[in-house]
């Protein structure tokens, strides 16, 4: 199972939900035009967050923005 989840929530909403469930974030990035991609540190945390936030999960392809610029 993937540790990454695409959610129809703001970055702050995702951080609050993860903190509430004592999960740990590995990476977080905004999606275009809305939403947030979060990668949890382990698959157990990812599974728990999927159950908790199942109504906000974005199904299908999303447009990601680069975390770093390439030179």
N, CA, C and O atoms as a Tripos MOL2 file, in Angstrom:
@<TRIPOS>MOLECULE
protein
  284   283    71     0     0
PROTEIN
NO_CHARGES

@<TRIPOS>ATOM
      1 N           0.8410   -1.1790    0.0000 N.3       1 UNK1
      2 CA          0.0000    0.0000    0.0000 C.3       1 UNK1
      3 C           0.8850    1.2400    0.0000 C.2       1 UNK1
      4 O           1.9120    1.2900    0.6770 O.2       1 UNK1
      5 N           0.4700    2.2270   -0.7640 N.am      2 UNK2
      6 CA          1.2140    3.4770   -0.8610 C.3       2 UNK2
      7 C           1.0700    4.2920    0.4240 C.2       2 UNK2
      8 O           0.0380    4.2510    1.0930 O.2       2 UNK2
      9 N           2.1070    5.0170    0.7450 N.am      3 UNK3
     10 CA          2.0640    5.9160    1.9030 C.3       3 UNK3
     11 C           1.5400    7.2880    1.5110 C.2       3 UNK3
     12 O           1.2940    8.1220    2.3820 O.2       3 UNK3
     13 N           1.3610    7.5420    0.2060 N.am      4 UNK4
     14 CA          0.9030    8.8390   -0.3040 C.3       4 UNK4
     15 C          -0.6220    8.8620   -0.4230 C.2       4 UNK4
     16 O          -1.2440    7.8790   -0.8260 O.2       4 UNK4
     17 N          -1.2090   10.0070   -0.0630 N.am      5 UNK5
     18 CA         -2.6550   10.1950   -0.1580 C.3       5 UNK5
     19 C          -2.9090   11.5890   -0.7260 C.2       5 UNK5
     20 O          -2.3190   12.5680   -0.2680 O.2       5 UNK5
     21 N          -3.7830   11.6760   -1.7180 N.am      6 UNK6
     22 CA         -4.2160   12.9600   -2.2650 C.3       6 UNK6
     23 C          -5.5540   13.3080   -1.6320 C.2       6 UNK6
     24 O          -6.5090   12.5360   -1.7120 O.2       6 UNK6
     25 N          -5.6140   14.4740   -1.0040 N.am      7 UNK7
     26 CA         -6.8040   14.8550   -0.2450 C.3       7 UNK7
     27 C          -7.3730   16.1890   -0.7150 C.2       7 UNK7
     28 O          -6.6320   17.0910   -1.1040 O.2       7 UNK7
     29 N          -8.6780   16.3010   -0.6730 N.am      8 UNK8
     30 CA         -9.3550   17.5440   -1.0090 C.3       8 UNK8
     31 C          -9.4660   18.4000    0.2590 C.2       8 UNK8
     32 O         -10.5610   18.7470    0.7020 O.2       8 UNK8
     33 N          -8.3130   18.7240    0.8220 N.am      9 UNK9
     34 CA         -8.1940   19.5430    2.0330 C.3       9 UNK9
     35 C          -7.0260   20.5070    1.8520 C.2       9 UNK9
     36 O          -6.1610   20.2930    1.0040 O.2       9 UNK9
     37 N          -7.0090   21.5650    2.6510 N.am     10 UNK10
     38 CA         -5.8650   22.4760    2.6240 C.3      10 UNK10
     39 C          -4.6920   21.8360    3.3630 C.2      10 UNK10
     40 O          -4.8510   20.8570    4.0930 O.2      10 UNK10
     41 N          -3.5330   22.4060    3.1580 N.am     11 UNK11
     42 CA         -2.3250   21.9070    3.8320 C.3      11 UNK11
     43 C          -2.4930   21.9700    5.3520 C.2      11 UNK11
     44 O          -2.1050   21.0380    6.0570 O.2      11 UNK11
     45 N          -3.0620   23.0520    5.8520 N.am     12 UNK12
     46 CA         -3.2610   23.1980    7.2960 C.3      12 UNK12
     47 C          -4.2660   22.1850    7.8410 C.2      12 UNK12
     48 O          -4.0860   21.6670    8.9430 O.2      12 UNK12
     49 N          -5.3240   21.8990    7.0770 N.am     13 UNK13
     50 CA         -6.3070   20.9000    7.5010 C.3      13 UNK13
     51 C          -5.6860   19.5040    7.5630 C.2      13 UNK13
     52 O          -5.9740   18.7230    8.4710 O.2      13 UNK13
     53 N          -4.8320   19.2050    6.5870 N.am     14 UNK14
     54 CA         -4.1520   17.9060    6.5750 C.3      14 UNK14
     55 C          -3.2100   17.7970    7.7750 C.2      14 UNK14
     56 O          -3.1950   16.7770    8.4650 O.2      14 UNK14
     57 N          -2.4300   18.8420    8.0210 N.am     15 UNK15
     58 CA         -1.5080   18.8220    9.1600 C.3      15 UNK15
     59 C          -2.2540   18.6270   10.4720 C.2      15 UNK15
     60 O          -1.8080   17.8650   11.3300 O.2      15 UNK15
     61 N          -3.3890   19.3080   10.6370 N.am     16 UNK16
     62 CA         -4.1780   19.1880   11.8680 C.3      16 UNK16
     63 C          -4.7120   17.7600   12.0410 C.2      16 UNK16
     64 O          -4.6690   17.2080   13.1400 O.2      16 UNK16
     65 N          -5.2130   17.1710   10.9570 N.am     17 UNK17
     66 CA         -5.7480   15.8060   11.0350 C.3      17 UNK17
     67 C          -4.6520   14.8040   11.3680 C.2      17 UNK17
     68 O          -4.8610   13.9010   12.1780 O.2      17 UNK17
     69 N          -3.4930   14.9550   10.7510 N.am     18 UNK18
     70 CA         -2.3730   14.0410   11.0000 C.3      18 UNK18
     71 C          -1.8870   14.1790   12.4400 C.2      18 UNK18
     72 O          -1.6170   13.1830   13.1100 O.2      18 UNK18
     73 N          -1.7790   15.4090   12.9060 N.am     19 UNK19
     74 CA         -1.3480   15.6560   14.2840 C.3      19 UNK19
     75 C          -2.3490   15.0630   15.2810 C.2      19 UNK19
     76 O          -1.9510   14.4790   16.2890 O.2      19 UNK19
     77 N          -3.6330   15.2120   15.0020 N.am     20 UNK20
     78 CA         -4.6840   14.6870   15.8810 C.3      20 UNK20
     79 C          -4.5690   13.1710   16.0440 C.2      20 UNK20
     80 O          -4.8420   12.6360   17.1180 O.2      20 UNK20
     81 N          -4.1670   12.4880   14.9830 N.am     21 UNK21
     82 CA         -4.0580   11.0310   15.0170 C.3      21 UNK21
     83 C          -2.6390   10.5380   15.2840 C.2      21 UNK21
     84 O          -2.3470    9.3480   15.1700 O.2      21 UNK21
     85 N          -1.7620   11.4760   15.6430 N.am     22 UNK22
     86 CA         -0.3800   11.1630   16.0270 C.3      22 UNK22
     87 C           0.3700   10.3910   14.9450 C.2      22 UNK22
     88 O           1.1850    9.5160   15.2390 O.2      22 UNK22
     89 N           0.0820   10.7270   13.6970 N.am     23 UNK23
     90 CA          0.8120   10.1490   12.5720 C.3      23 UNK23
     91 C           1.9690   11.0910   12.2280 C.2      23 UNK23
     92 O           2.0100   12.2260   12.7020 O.2      23 UNK23
     93 N           2.9000   10.6210   11.4090 N.am     24 UNK24
     94 CA          4.0700   11.4180   11.0590 C.3      24 UNK24
     95 C           4.1240   11.6320    9.5410 C.2      24 UNK24
     96 O           3.9760   10.6920    8.7600 O.2      24 UNK24
     97 N           4.3380   12.8850    9.1490 N.am     25 UNK25
     98 CA          4.4070   13.2590    7.7390 C.3      25 UNK25
     99 C           5.8390   13.1590    7.2430 C.2      25 UNK25
    100 O           6.7690   13.6310    7.8960 O.2      25 UNK25
    101 N           6.0060   12.5380    6.0780 N.am     26 UNK26
    102 CA          7.3020   12.4740    5.4120 C.3      26 UNK26
    103 C           7.4320   13.6330    4.4280 C.2      26 UNK26
    104 O           8.4830   14.2700    4.3560 O.2      26 UNK26
    105 N           6.3720   13.9090    3.6700 N.am     27 UNK27
    106 CA          6.3590   15.0170    2.7150 C.3      27 UNK27
    107 C           4.9230   15.4990    2.5440 C.2      27 UNK27
    108 O           3.9710   14.7340    2.6950 O.2      27 UNK27
    109 N           4.7910   16.7920    2.2250 N.am     28 UNK28
    110 CA          3.4740   17.3690    1.9930 C.3      28 UNK28
    111 C           3.6270   18.4210    0.9050 C.2      28 UNK28
    112 O           4.5950   19.1810    0.9020 O.2      28 UNK28
    113 N           2.6620   18.4680   -0.0290 N.am     29 UNK29
    114 CA          2.7420   19.4380   -1.1220 C.3      29 UNK29
    115 C           1.3410   19.8060   -1.5910 C.2      29 UNK29
    116 O           0.4220   18.9900   -1.5260 O.2      29 UNK29
    117 N           1.1830   21.0490   -2.0670 N.am     30 UNK30
    118 CA         -0.1160   21.4640   -2.5950 C.3      30 UNK30
    119 C          -0.3600   20.8400   -3.9650 C.2      30 UNK30
    120 O           0.5810   20.5670   -4.7110 O.2      30 UNK30
    121 N          -1.6290   20.6190   -4.2860 N.am     31 UNK31
    122 CA         -2.0300   20.1470   -5.6050 C.3      31 UNK31
    123 C          -2.7070   21.2930   -6.3440 C.2      31 UNK31
    124 O          -3.2210   22.2190   -5.7170 O.2      31 UNK31
    125 N          -2.7090   21.2360   -7.6630 N.am     32 UNK32
    126 CA         -3.3310   22.2820   -8.4620 C.3      32 UNK32
    127 C          -4.6160   21.7590   -9.0610 C.2      32 UNK32
    128 O          -4.5770   20.6560   -9.6060 O.2      32 UNK32
    129 N          -5.7340   22.4250   -9.0190 N.am     33 UNK33
    130 CA         -5.9600   23.7690   -8.5000 C.3      33 UNK33
    131 C          -6.2740   23.8040   -7.0050 C.2      33 UNK33
    132 O          -6.2620   24.8670   -6.3850 O.2      33 UNK33
    133 N          -6.5590   22.6190   -6.4290 N.am     34 UNK34
    134 CA         -6.8010   22.5780   -4.9750 C.3      34 UNK34
    135 C          -6.4670   21.1820   -4.4620 C.2      34 UNK34
    136 O          -6.3860   20.2180   -5.2240 O.2      34 UNK34
    137 N          -6.2800   21.1070   -3.1640 N.am     35 UNK35
    138 CA         -5.9950   19.8240   -2.5410 C.3      35 UNK35
    139 C          -4.5640   19.7440   -2.0550 C.2      35 UNK35
    140 O          -3.7640   20.6560   -2.2640 O.2      35 UNK35
    141 N          -4.2570   18.6350   -1.4010 N.am     36 UNK36
    142 CA         -2.9390   18.4240   -0.8130 C.3      36 UNK36
    143 C          -2.5420   16.9690   -0.9640 C.2      36 UNK36
    144 O          -3.3590   16.0670   -0.7780 O.2      36 UNK36
    145 N          -1.2890   16.7500   -1.3020 N.am     37 UNK37
    146 CA         -0.7200   15.3990   -1.3410 C.3      37 UNK37
    147 C           0.1330   15.2540   -0.0920 C.2      37 UNK37
    148 O           1.0110   16.0770    0.1680 O.2      37 UNK37
    149 N          -0.1250   14.2150    0.6750 N.am     38 UNK38
    150 CA          0.6570   13.9650    1.8860 C.3      38 UNK38
    151 C           1.2330   12.5560    1.7950 C.2      38 UNK38
    152 O           0.5600   11.6210    1.3620 O.2      38 UNK38
    153 N           2.4830   12.4220    2.2100 N.am     39 UNK39
    154 CA          3.1390   11.1220    2.2980 C.3      39 UNK39
    155 C           3.4490   10.8910    3.7660 C.2      39 UNK39
    156 O           4.1690   11.6730    4.3870 O.2      39 UNK39
    157 N           2.9020    9.8150    4.3190 N.am     40 UNK40
    158 CA          3.1220    9.4810    5.7170 C.3      40 UNK40
    159 C           4.3900    8.6480    5.8610 C.2      40 UNK40
    160 O           4.8320    8.0180    4.9000 O.2      40 UNK40
    161 N           4.9680    8.6410    7.0360 N.am     41 UNK41
    162 CA          6.2420    7.9370    7.2620 C.3      41 UNK41
    163 C           6.1330    6.4260    7.2580 C.2      41 UNK41
    164 O           7.1200    5.7380    6.9960 O.2      41 UNK41
    165 N           4.9380    5.8890    7.5480 N.am     42 UNK42
    166 CA          4.7920    4.4350    7.4890 C.3      42 UNK42
    167 C           3.4100    4.0540    6.9900 C.2      42 UNK42
    168 O           2.4820    4.8630    7.0250 O.2      42 UNK42
    169 N           3.2780    2.8280    6.5290 N.am     43 UNK43
    170 CA          2.0290    2.3890    5.9120 C.3      43 UNK43
    171 C           0.8870    2.2580    6.9240 C.2      43 UNK43
    172 O          -0.2770    2.4130    6.5530 O.2      43 UNK43
    173 N           1.1920    1.9800    8.1800 N.am     44 UNK44
    174 CA          0.1390    1.8980    9.1940 C.3      44 UNK44
    175 C          -0.5230    3.2580    9.3890 C.2      44 UNK44
    176 O          -1.7480    3.3500    9.4670 O.2      44 UNK44
    177 N           0.2940    4.3230    9.4690 N.am     45 UNK45
    178 CA         -0.2560    5.6750    9.5800 C.3      45 UNK45
    179 C          -1.0770    6.0210    8.3430 C.2      45 UNK45
    180 O          -2.1500    6.6150    8.4570 O.2      45 UNK45
    181 N          -0.5830    5.6550    7.1620 N.am     46 UNK46
    182 CA         -1.3080    5.9410    5.9190 C.3      46 UNK46
    183 C          -2.6570    5.2340    5.9040 C.2      46 UNK46
    184 O          -3.6590    5.8300    5.5110 O.2      46 UNK46
    185 N          -2.6980    3.9850    6.3230 N.am     47 UNK47
    186 CA         -3.9570    3.2370    6.3640 C.3      47 UNK47
    187 C          -4.9450    3.8780    7.3430 C.2      47 UNK47
    188 O          -6.1340    3.9880    7.0450 O.2      47 UNK47
    189 N          -4.4570    4.2930    8.4960 N.am     48 UNK48
    190 CA         -5.3180    4.9400    9.4890 C.3      48 UNK48
    191 C          -5.8760    6.2630    8.9540 C.2      48 UNK48
    192 O          -7.0520    6.5690    9.1540 O.2      48 UNK48
    193 N          -5.0330    7.0420    8.2780 N.am     49 UNK49
    194 CA         -5.4860    8.3210    7.7410 C.3      49 UNK49
    195 C          -6.4650    8.0990    6.5890 C.2      49 UNK49
    196 O          -7.3990    8.8840    6.4230 O.2      49 UNK49
    197 N          -6.2740    7.0540    5.7950 N.am     50 UNK50
    198 CA         -7.2250    6.7410    4.7170 C.3      50 UNK50
    199 C          -8.6070    6.4210    5.2970 C.2      50 UNK50
    200 O          -9.6260    6.8590    4.7610 O.2      50 UNK50
    201 N          -8.6370    5.6660    6.3800 N.am     51 UNK51
    202 CA         -9.9250    5.3520    7.0160 C.3      51 UNK51
    203 C         -10.5710    6.6120    7.5830 C.2      51 UNK51
    204 O         -11.7750    6.8250    7.4340 O.2      51 UNK51
    205 N          -9.7640    7.4410    8.2330 N.am     52 UNK52
    206 CA        -10.2690    8.6520    8.8750 C.3      52 UNK52
    207 C         -10.7480    9.6940    7.8700 C.2      52 UNK52
    208 O         -11.7750   10.3380    8.0820 O.2      52 UNK52
    209 N         -10.0090    9.8610    6.7810 N.am     53 UNK53
    210 CA        -10.2950   10.9300    5.8210 C.3      53 UNK53
    211 C         -10.8660   10.4070    4.5030 C.2      53 UNK53
    212 O         -10.7000   11.0450    3.4630 O.2      53 UNK53
    213 N         -11.5310    9.2610    4.5340 N.am     54 UNK54
    214 CA        -11.9730    8.6170    3.2890 C.3      54 UNK54
    215 C         -12.8940    9.4990    2.4530 C.2      54 UNK54
    216 O         -12.8850    9.3880    1.2270 O.2      54 UNK54
    217 N         -13.6770   10.3580    3.0650 N.am     55 UNK55
    218 CA        -14.5790   11.2390    2.3050 C.3      55 UNK55
    219 C         -13.8290   12.3460    1.5610 C.2      55 UNK55
    220 O         -14.3640   12.9270    0.6170 O.2      55 UNK55
    221 N         -12.5980   12.6420    1.9770 N.am     56 UNK56
    222 CA        -11.8160   13.7130    1.3570 C.3      56 UNK56
    223 C         -10.7540   13.2030    0.3780 C.2      56 UNK56
    224 O         -10.0280   14.0120   -0.2010 O.2      56 UNK56
    225 N         -10.6440   11.9020    0.1810 N.am     57 UNK57
    226 CA         -9.6330   11.3530   -0.7280 C.3      57 UNK57
    227 C         -10.0040   11.6870   -2.1610 C.2      57 UNK57
    228 O         -11.1530   11.5190   -2.5710 O.2      57 UNK57
    229 N          -9.0210   12.1620   -2.9220 N.am     58 UNK58
    230 CA         -9.2020   12.4600   -4.3370 C.3      58 UNK58
    231 C          -8.8730   11.2010   -5.1220 C.2      58 UNK58
    232 O          -7.7500   10.7010   -5.0610 O.2      58 UNK58
    233 N          -9.8480   10.6910   -5.8570 N.am     59 UNK59
    234 CA         -9.6280    9.5340   -6.7250 C.3      59 UNK59
    235 C          -9.2500   10.0310   -8.1190 C.2      59 UNK59
    236 O          -9.7510   11.0590   -8.5740 O.2      59 UNK59
    237 N          -8.3900    9.3170   -8.7730 N.am     60 UNK60
    238 CA         -8.0110    9.6730  -10.1290 C.3      60 UNK60
    239 C          -6.7640   10.5300  -10.1720 C.2      60 UNK60
    240 O          -6.1470   10.8060   -9.1440 O.2      60 UNK60
    241 N          -6.4000   10.9510  -11.3800 N.am     61 UNK61
    242 CA         -5.1560   11.7160  -11.5540 C.3      61 UNK61
    243 C          -5.2590   13.1200  -10.9670 C.2      61 UNK61
    244 O          -6.3360   13.7160  -10.9270 O.2      61 UNK61
    245 N          -4.1270   13.6300  -10.5180 N.am     62 UNK62
    246 CA         -4.0350   14.9900   -9.9770 C.3      62 UNK62
    247 C          -2.8460   15.6910  -10.6220 C.2      62 UNK62
    248 O          -1.9360   15.0380  -11.1310 O.2      62 UNK62
    249 N          -2.8570   17.0140  -10.5990 N.am     63 UNK63
    250 CA         -1.7490   17.7980  -11.1290 C.3      63 UNK63
    251 C          -0.8650   18.2250   -9.9690 C.2      63 UNK63
    252 O          -1.2650   19.0240   -9.1230 O.2      63 UNK63
    253 N           0.3490   17.6730   -9.9440 N.am     64 UNK64
    254 CA          1.2930   17.9870   -8.8600 C.3      64 UNK64
    255 C           2.1770   19.1530   -9.2630 C.2      64 UNK64
    256 O           2.4070   19.4030  -10.4470 O.2      64 UNK64
    257 N           2.6680   19.8610   -8.2520 N.am     65 UNK65
    258 CA          3.6290   20.9290   -8.4670 C.3      65 UNK65
    259 C           4.9790   20.4480   -7.9720 C.2      65 UNK65
    260 O           5.0390   19.6960   -6.9990 O.2      65 UNK65
    261 N           6.0670   20.8600   -8.6140 N.am     66 UNK66
    262 CA          7.3880   20.3910   -8.1750 C.3      66 UNK66
    263 C           7.7310   20.8870   -6.7650 C.2      66 UNK66
    264 O           7.4540   22.0320   -6.4100 O.2      66 UNK66
    265 N           8.3330   20.0080   -5.9770 N.am     67 UNK67
    266 CA          8.7810   20.4070   -4.6330 C.3      67 UNK67
    267 C          10.0380   21.2680   -4.7240 C.2      67 UNK67
    268 O          10.2260   22.1890   -3.9280 O.2      67 UNK67
    269 N          10.8880   20.9660   -5.6870 N.am     68 UNK68
    270 CA         12.1420   21.7190   -5.8680 C.3      68 UNK68
    271 C          12.2910   22.0560   -7.3390 C.2      68 UNK68
    272 O          11.8210   21.3210   -8.2080 O.2      68 UNK68
    273 N          12.9420   23.1610   -7.6080 N.am     69 UNK69
    274 CA         13.2280   23.4860   -8.9970 C.3      69 UNK69
    275 C          14.5100   22.7790   -9.4150 C.2      69 UNK69
    276 O          15.4360   22.6250   -8.6190 O.2      69 UNK69
    277 N          14.5500   22.3560  -10.6590 N.am     70 UNK70
    278 CA         15.7150   21.6790  -11.2020 C.3      70 UNK70
    279 C          16.5340   22.6690  -11.9990 C.2      70 UNK70
    280 O          15.9930   23.4090  -12.8200 O.2      70 UNK70
    281 N          17.8410   22.6890  -11.7640 N.am     71 UNK71
    282 CA         18.7140   23.6170  -12.4940 C.3      71 UNK71
    283 C          19.5620   22.8940  -13.4640 C.2      71 UNK71
    284 O          20.3590   23.5140  -14.1680 O.2      71 UNK71
@<TRIPOS>BOND
     1     1     2 1
     2     2     3 1
     3     3     4 2
     4     3     5 am
     5     5     6 1
     6     6     7 1
     7     7     8 2
     8     7     9 am
     9     9    10 1
    10    10    11 1
    11    11    12 2
    12    11    13 am
    13    13    14 1
    14    14    15 1
    15    15    16 2
    16    15    17 am
    17    17    18 1
    18    18    19 1
    19    19    20 2
    20    19    21 am
    21    21    22 1
    22    22    23 1
    23    23    24 2
    24    23    25 am
    25    25    26 1
    26    26    27 1
    27    27    28 2
    28    27    29 am
    29    29    30 1
    30    30    31 1
    31    31    32 2
    32    31    33 am
    33    33    34 1
    34    34    35 1
    35    35    36 2
    36    35    37 am
    37    37    38 1
    38    38    39 1
    39    39    40 2
    40    39    41 am
    41    41    42 1
    42    42    43 1
    43    43    44 2
    44    43    45 am
    45    45    46 1
    46    46    47 1
    47    47    48 2
    48    47    49 am
    49    49    50 1
    50    50    51 1
    51    51    52 2
    52    51    53 am
    53    53    54 1
    54    54    55 1
    55    55    56 2
    56    55    57 am
    57    57    58 1
    58    58    59 1
    59    59    60 2
    60    59    61 am
    61    61    62 1
    62    62    63 1
    63    63    64 2
    64    63    65 am
    65    65    66 1
    66    66    67 1
    67    67    68 2
    68    67    69 am
    69    69    70 1
    70    70    71 1
    71    71    72 2
    72    71    73 am
    73    73    74 1
    74    74    75 1
    75    75    76 2
    76    75    77 am
    77    77    78 1
    78    78    79 1
    79    79    80 2
    80    79    81 am
    81    81    82 1
    82    82    83 1
    83    83    84 2
    84    83    85 am
    85    85    86 1
    86    86    87 1
    87    87    88 2
    88    87    89 am
    89    89    90 1
    90    90    91 1
    91    91    92 2
    92    91    93 am
    93    93    94 1
    94    94    95 1
    95    95    96 2
    96    95    97 am
    97    97    98 1
    98    98    99 1
    99    99   100 2
   100    99   101 am
   101   101   102 1
   102   102   103 1
   103   103   104 2
   104   103   105 am
   105   105   106 1
   106   106   107 1
   107   107   108 2
   108   107   109 am
   109   109   110 1
   110   110   111 1
   111   111   112 2
   112   111   113 am
   113   113   114 1
   114   114   115 1
   115   115   116 2
   116   115   117 am
   117   117   118 1
   118   118   119 1
   119   119   120 2
   120   119   121 am
   121   121   122 1
   122   122   123 1
   123   123   124 2
   124   123   125 am
   125   125   126 1
   126   126   127 1
   127   127   128 2
   128   127   129 am
   129   129   130 1
   130   130   131 1
   131   131   132 2
   132   131   133 am
   133   133   134 1
   134   134   135 1
   135   135   136 2
   136   135   137 am
   137   137   138 1
   138   138   139 1
   139   139   140 2
   140   139   141 am
   141   141   142 1
   142   142   143 1
   143   143   144 2
   144   143   145 am
   145   145   146 1
   146   146   147 1
   147   147   148 2
   148   147   149 am
   149   149   150 1
   150   150   151 1
   151   151   152 2
   152   151   153 am
   153   153   154 1
   154   154   155 1
   155   155   156 2
   156   155   157 am
   157   157   158 1
   158   158   159 1
   159   159   160 2
   160   159   161 am
   161   161   162 1
   162   162   163 1
   163   163   164 2
   164   163   165 am
   165   165   166 1
   166   166   167 1
   167   167   168 2
   168   167   169 am
   169   169   170 1
   170   170   171 1
   171   171   172 2
   172   171   173 am
   173   173   174 1
   174   174   175 1
   175   175   176 2
   176   175   177 am
   177   177   178 1
   178   178   179 1
   179   179   180 2
   180   179   181 am
   181   181   182 1
   182   182   183 1
   183   183   184 2
   184   183   185 am
   185   185   186 1
   186   186   187 1
   187   187   188 2
   188   187   189 am
   189   189   190 1
   190   190   191 1
   191   191   192 2
   192   191   193 am
   193   193   194 1
   194   194   195 1
   195   195   196 2
   196   195   197 am
   197   197   198 1
   198   198   199 1
   199   199   200 2
   200   199   201 am
   201   201   202 1
   202   202   203 1
   203   203   204 2
   204   203   205 am
   205   205   206 1
   206   206   207 1
   207   207   208 2
   208   207   209 am
   209   209   210 1
   210   210   211 1
   211   211   212 2
   212   211   213 am
   213   213   214 1
   214   214   215 1
   215   215   216 2
   216   215   217 am
   217   217   218 1
   218   218   219 1
   219   219   220 2
   220   219   221 am
   221   221   222 1
   222   222   223 1
   223   223   224 2
   224   223   225 am
   225   225   226 1
   226   226   227 1
   227   227   228 2
   228   227   229 am
   229   229   230 1
   230   230   231 1
   231   231   232 2
   232   231   233 am
   233   233   234 1
   234   234   235 1
   235   235   236 2
   236   235   237 am
   237   237   238 1
   238   238   239 1
   239   239   240 2
   240   239   241 am
   241   241   242 1
   242   242   243 1
   243   243   244 2
   244   243   245 am
   245   245   246 1
   246   246   247 1
   247   247   248 2
   248   247   249 am
   249   249   250 1
   250   250   251 1
   251   251   252 2
   252   251   253 am
   253   253   254 1
   254   254   255 1
   255   255   256 2
   256   255   257 am
   257   257   258 1
   258   258   259 1
   259   259   260 2
   260   259   261 am
   261   261   262 1
   262   262   263 1
   263   263   264 2
   264   263   265 am
   265   265   266 1
   266   266   267 1
   267   267   268 2
   268   267   269 am
   269   269   270 1
   270   270   271 1
   271   271   272 2
   272   271   273 am
   273   273   274 1
   274   274   275 1
   275   275   276 2
   276   275   277 am
   277   277   278 1
   278   278   279 1
   279   279   280 2
   280   279   281 am
   281   281   282 1
   282   282   283 1
   283   283   284 2
@<TRIPOS>SUBSTRUCTURE
     1 UNK1         2 RESIDUE 1 A UNK
     2 UNK2         6 RESIDUE 1 A UNK
     3 UNK3        10 RESIDUE 1 A UNK
     4 UNK4        14 RESIDUE 1 A UNK
     5 UNK5        18 RESIDUE 1 A UNK
     6 UNK6        22 RESIDUE 1 A UNK
     7 UNK7        26 RESIDUE 1 A UNK
     8 UNK8        30 RESIDUE 1 A UNK
     9 UNK9        34 RESIDUE 1 A UNK
    10 UNK10       38 RESIDUE 1 A UNK
    11 UNK11       42 RESIDUE 1 A UNK
    12 UNK12       46 RESIDUE 1 A UNK
    13 UNK13       50 RESIDUE 1 A UNK
    14 UNK14       54 RESIDUE 1 A UNK
    15 UNK15       58 RESIDUE 1 A UNK
    16 UNK16       62 RESIDUE 1 A UNK
    17 UNK17       66 RESIDUE 1 A UNK
    18 UNK18       70 RESIDUE 1 A UNK
    19 UNK19       74 RESIDUE 1 A UNK
    20 UNK20       78 RESIDUE 1 A UNK
    21 UNK21       82 RESIDUE 1 A UNK
    22 UNK22       86 RESIDUE 1 A UNK
    23 UNK23       90 RESIDUE 1 A UNK
    24 UNK24       94 RESIDUE 1 A UNK
    25 UNK25       98 RESIDUE 1 A UNK
    26 UNK26      102 RESIDUE 1 A UNK
    27 UNK27      106 RESIDUE 1 A UNK
    28 UNK28      110 RESIDUE 1 A UNK
    29 UNK29      114 RESIDUE 1 A UNK
    30 UNK30      118 RESIDUE 1 A UNK
    31 UNK31      122 RESIDUE 1 A UNK
    32 UNK32      126 RESIDUE 1 A UNK
    33 UNK33      130 RESIDUE 1 A UNK
    34 UNK34      134 RESIDUE 1 A UNK
    35 UNK35      138 RESIDUE 1 A UNK
    36 UNK36      142 RESIDUE 1 A UNK
    37 UNK37      146 RESIDUE 1 A UNK
    38 UNK38      150 RESIDUE 1 A UNK
    39 UNK39      154 RESIDUE 1 A UNK
    40 UNK40      158 RESIDUE 1 A UNK
    41 UNK41      162 RESIDUE 1 A UNK
    42 UNK42      166 RESIDUE 1 A UNK
    43 UNK43      170 RESIDUE 1 A UNK
    44 UNK44      174 RESIDUE 1 A UNK
    45 UNK45      178 RESIDUE 1 A UNK
    46 UNK46      182 RESIDUE 1 A UNK
    47 UNK47      186 RESIDUE 1 A UNK
    48 UNK48      190 RESIDUE 1 A UNK
    49 UNK49      194 RESIDUE 1 A UNK
    50 UNK50      198 RESIDUE 1 A UNK
    51 UNK51      202 RESIDUE 1 A UNK
    52 UNK52      206 RESIDUE 1 A UNK
    53 UNK53      210 RESIDUE 1 A UNK
    54 UNK54      214 RESIDUE 1 A UNK
    55 UNK55      218 RESIDUE 1 A UNK
    56 UNK56      222 RESIDUE 1 A UNK
    57 UNK57      226 RESIDUE 1 A UNK
    58 UNK58      230 RESIDUE 1 A UNK
    59 UNK59      234 RESIDUE 1 A UNK
    60 UNK60      238 RESIDUE 1 A UNK
    61 UNK61      242 RESIDUE 1 A UNK
    62 UNK62      246 RESIDUE 1 A UNK
    63 UNK63      250 RESIDUE 1 A UNK
    64 UNK64      254 RESIDUE 1 A UNK
    65 UNK65      258 RESIDUE 1 A UNK
    66 UNK66      262 RESIDUE 1 A UNK
    67 UNK67      266 RESIDUE 1 A UNK
    68 UNK68      270 RESIDUE 1 A UNK
    69 UNK69      274 RESIDUE 1 A UNK
    70 UNK70      278 RESIDUE 1 A UNK
    71 UNK71      282 RESIDUE 1 A UNK
